[in-house]
Amino acid sequence: MAKELKEATSGLTSEKEEVIVQRSLFVSSTCPIPRTKDSRVSPSHVLDFQPGEAFMLRYSGVGATIEYSVGSLGVEVILVIGHSRCGGIRALMQLPPDGSTSTDFVEDWVKIGLPAKEKVILEYGDLPFEEQCVKCEKESVTFSLKNLLSYPYVRDRVEKKELLLLGAYYDFVVGKFCVWGLDFPPTEV
């Protein structure tokens, strides 16, 4: 897996640098696309979308996807990837401390990241907002890895060392991709 990750990220800054810089400032998506989990059918690849051109809806059926990939396909690695300038994390970080909301669904969607936000506020509350967002983008990946352990079939395979949980962060502004593992058993928060 390490070899594949290295190969996959080797071209991040060379071939796509111009597009990455153009699209890194904001998401200009004009087309939401609910998509399959099947990696052979990537709308970005099939339709030749550039980064930021389409908004991919990937969260439906996450539990079923995890169960199928771990239980039926026998995957050996789950890689959770966060990214720079994440609109969901920004929305999470902007949630008022009193819990009041202004939209019907956005707050409910991002509230799963509240433990990451709370940790960032506690440890990095003195940093500027943008830097707190970056910390939260990364921390939410780690919390997602810990959440995966709530699935009994994931925990069982991790305990047996048959499944590796990895977190990653893609900073598309500078074209950097970093990967880390999850300590097991994880440190309780």
Summary of the structure (lengths in Angstrom):
residues: 189
radius of gyration: 17.3
end to end distance: 28.9
largest distance: 45.9
contacts: 463
relative contact order: 0.16
helix: 44%
strand: 15%
